[in-house]
Amino acid sequence: VDAERRKSLMNAFEKKDVDGSGYLDSQEIKSALKSGGVVASEELVDNLMEEMDKNRDGRVDFEEFFAFAKKLQLQIDIEEGKVPATMILIGRAKAGFHLKSVNLAKLFEEFGGGGHAKAASATTRLADFSEGKAVLQRTLDKLIVSAQIQQPIVRDFMTSPVLVVNQDMVETDVEELFQRSSVRALPVVNEKEQLVGMVTYKELAAAQTRYANKVKKKQKQMGGDGQGGDVMIAGTKVKAWMLQHVRTVATKTTLSDAEKILLEGDFGVIPVVDGEDEVVVGLITRTDLLRQHQYYDSGTLHYNNKAFADRIADRKPLVELRKKLKEFDLEE
């Protein structure tokens, strides 16, 4: 490419060298600019001569002309992003994140790179700077795909089967279900087993308080002192005091998406729905999430785990996650 370019510039130089001296003087340069449609002032011609005439002999030989042309073309290429370049890619999996399916060494193979699954690098040649963005985007897309191919989906780790609350149940019915369940929130469904809401201990406690106040009020109305006597009052159906507009996840939702929804939610449980009718098929709990990150051993969730044997910097993600999840704990 350089040889062809040099030949082309040589032909151009010889055409501009009107007197055939092998040099260009200021008058020939001015004439060359004029033939190209540029009306140059004496000051502009002098500036060009000063830029090209490196040995300061008052004239420009071909080597000086060639060097100036290359420099000018380089500036144009830089502005247009067409400069050949070398791009260095460095990948490192951040400590504390579960990236089991990501293999950086394999990801950089196409660039002739190497390293380890969690730390690798590569060097690649670019025809011009503008290719850099495309290379980064392609590599990032592959990284995302490789991370998602083996990423667990909700169906793999959700709690199922799960107890559900019928929307027509009353306080005593819901209390009985909570006594049978190990979770602190239960989905409320209609007759088609479709989710219509959620109920937690907090809503149940408030409903029971309201029910007790109704009983006392009825006793007083019947002439009692509000301290005794059997008064039969129908409970309030859960659909009147449940939480509504609850976020859900599908069985095919990935772990990362489910984690984001869980941490942004108001309580540490997400209902799992399936099919076009969105029938409730399970729940995702905080325990399910933490086990997927391998922060805890399978079985009973506990806080005495191997993560705390690591250095503080490596434990930080776990500590931050636990602080966030603690916000969902309800008072006994």
N, C-alpha and C positions, 0 to 999 in steps of 0.2 A: 504493500500500500504506500509506504514512504517513497519507494523508487518511482512509482507511477506519479505520485504527487510532485516529486522533485522534477521529473521530466516535464510535467505540465507547467510548472512554474518557470522552468528554463525557457520553454517556448514563449511564455508571457514576457519574461525578462528581455529576451532577444527582440521582441516586437517593440518594446518600449525603448530599447537602446537604439535610437534612431541613427546615431553616427557610427554604430558598430564598434565602439571603443571598449566594450566589455564592462562599462560602468554606466551608472545613471547619475546625471547631475540634477540640480534643482529644476532646470528648465524642462528636462525630459519627464521628470516626475509630475510637474505641473501640467504638461501636455497630456500625460497618461490619465491624470485625474479628469481633465476636461473632456477627453474622448469617452470617458465613462459617465459623463453627465454631471460631474462635480466641478463647480466653479470654486476654485481654491484661492484663498487670499495668500499674500506673501508670507504672512505669519503662520498659516497652516502648513505651507510647503516647508518653511524653515523648521517647524516642529517635527514634521515627518522625517526630514533629513537628519535632524538631531537624534531621533529615535532609531533610525536605521543605520546611520553612519557610526559604527562602534569604534573604528580606529581614528575617527576625526580627521580624515584626509580630504573632506569636502566632496566626496563622491561615494556611491554605493555599489559594491561589487555583488556578484550573484549570491555568495554565501551570506552576506549581510541581508540581502533581499529575501533569501530563503528563510533565514532565522526569524525575520520580522513577520513573514507570512504565516509561519508555524505558530508564532506567539499570538497573532491576531486570530487565527482559526481556533486556537485553544480557548481564548476568551469567549468566542462565539459559542463554542461547544459547551462550555461551562454554563453559560446563560441558558442554553437550550437543554442542558442535562444530558449531553452526548459525549461525555468524557469516559474513556475506558478506565475501569477501576477494579480494585481488589476488595472484596467484602469478606469480613471475618465474622463468623457466627459462633457465639458462645452460649451454651445452654447449661443450666444448673437447676435441679429440682430443689425448691425451697424446703428447708428442714421444718418438720411439723405438719406437712401436708401429705395426705394419703394419695400418692400418684403411682400406684402399683402397676397400672397398665401402660405407663409412659416409658418409652425406651429412647432416650435422646441419641444414643450411639447409632441406632437403626435409623432414626429420623434424619441424621446428617450423612448417611451413607451416599446419597445421590451427589453430594458435594465432595466426596472423597475424604470426609472427616472420620473421626473416631473418638473413642473414649469409653465411658461407662454408661450404664443405663440412666443414671441420674446426673451425670456430668460429662459433657462432650463438647467438641468444637470442630469447626470446619472452615476452610478458606475456599472461596470461589471467585472466578474471574467474571466481571461484568463487561458487556460491550459498551455500556455507558451508565452513568449514575442513575438514570431513570429506571433501570432494571431492578435496582435495590428494593424498591417498594414492593414490586411484584414477587420477588424472591421471599421477602419477609412474610407477605400475605399468604403465599403458597405454603411456606413452612408452618405458619401459625394454623392454617386450616388443617394441615395434616396432623399437627399436634392435638388439636381439638377432637378430630375424628378418632385418633388413636386412644385418646383419654375416654371417649364415650363408648367405643366399641365394647369394652369390657366393664364399663361402669355399671354397677348394680342398678336395677330398677325397683320400684316400690314393691312389686309383686314378690320380689326375692326376700325382702326383709320385714314386711309389714306384720303387725300383730293380727292374727286371724285364726279362727273365727272370733268375733267380738260381740259382746252384749249390746243391744240397741234398746232405746226407749221409744215406745209407741207414743205418738203425739197426743193420744187420748188418755194416757196414764196420768195419775195424780201424785201428790207429794209422797204418800206412803209407798206407792209402787216404785217410784224412782229411788227412794231411800233403800229399799230392799235390793234393787239392782246394784247400787253402789256398794252395799255390804258384800255382795257376791263377786264384785270386780276389783281388780288391783289397780285400775286406772282412776284418774281424778276427773275425767271428762268422758261423757258418753254421747254418741250421736243419737239424734231424734229422727225417726222415720215416719212416713205415712203408711197407709195400707199397702202400697206397692213397694215398700222397703226403700223408698227414695229419701235422700237426706232433706230435712226441712229445718234443721237447727242443731244446736249442741246444748248440753247442760253440764255444769260443773257443780262441785260442792257449794260454791258461792251462791249460785242461783237457787239450789235446793235449800240451803240454810235460810235465805231470804224468804222463800216461799213458805217454809215451815213456820217462820216467825209471823208472817201475815196470817197463816191459818190459825195459829194459837191466839192471836189478837181477835180474830173473828169469833172463835169459841168463847172467849171471855166476854166479848160484847153481847153475844147471844144469851149467855148465862145471866147477864145483868138485865137484859130485856125480859127475861123470864122470871125476874124477881130474886135471883140468887146474888151471892156476893162475889161471884166471879172466881171463887177458889175451889169449887167442887161441883159435883153433879155431872151426870152424863148428858152431853149435848151432841147430837149427831148433825154434823155439817158436812156437806159434800166438799171434797177437795177441789182444787182448781187444776184443770187440765194443763199439762206441761207446755202445750203449744201457746199458752197465754203468757208464760214467764221464761221460756227458753231463750237462748241466744240465737239470733237470726243472722242471715247473710254470712255464713261461715265459708271460709275458703276450703277447697278440697284438692286432692291430687288424684290422678288416674293411676291405674296399676302399671302403666308403661312409663310413668314419670321417672326421670333419672334421679340418682342420689343427690347430685349437686342442686338440682332444681327443688327437690323436696326439702333439702336442708335450708335453703334460702327462705322458703315459705314458712317452715317451722319456726325459724329464728325471728321472723318478722311478725308472727302471729301473736295473738293475745294470750294463748295458753299452749302448753307443750304437747298438744295432740292435734293431729290432722286426720280427718276422715278420708278413707280411700274409697273411690267409687269406680264402677266398671260398667261398660256397655253404654248403648245409646240412652237407656233409661236412667243411667247413673245410680245404680243400686249400690248401697253400702256393702262393701265386702271386707273391710278391715280398718285398722287405725295405724298411724305412725306415731310412736311415742319418742320421748327424748332418749330412752334406753335403746330403742331400735337404731336411732341415729348414731349414738356414741359407739355402739358395738360395730357399726359399719366402718368407723374410722379406726377401729382396732385400739381404741384408748382403754377399753376394758375387756377382760376375759369374758367368754360366754358364761351364762349362768346368772347368778345374782349380781346386780350392779353394786359396786363398792368403790371406795375412794382410795384404797390402799393398792396401788397398781404400779407396774414397772415404769410408767412414764415419769414418775417422780425420782427415778434413779438417774435420769438424764440431767445434763447441765441446764441452768435456768433458761438460757436462750431457746433451747429445744422444747422446753415445757411451756413457753409463753402461749402458743396457740391453744393448747389445752386449757390453760388457766383462763384465758379470755373467753373461750367457749363456755366453760363452766359458769363464769360470772353472768354471761348472757342467759344461760338456761336457768340459773337460780331465780331470775325474775319471774319465772312461771310457777315457782313453788307457792303453794297456798298455805296459809296458817292452819294448823290442826284445829 
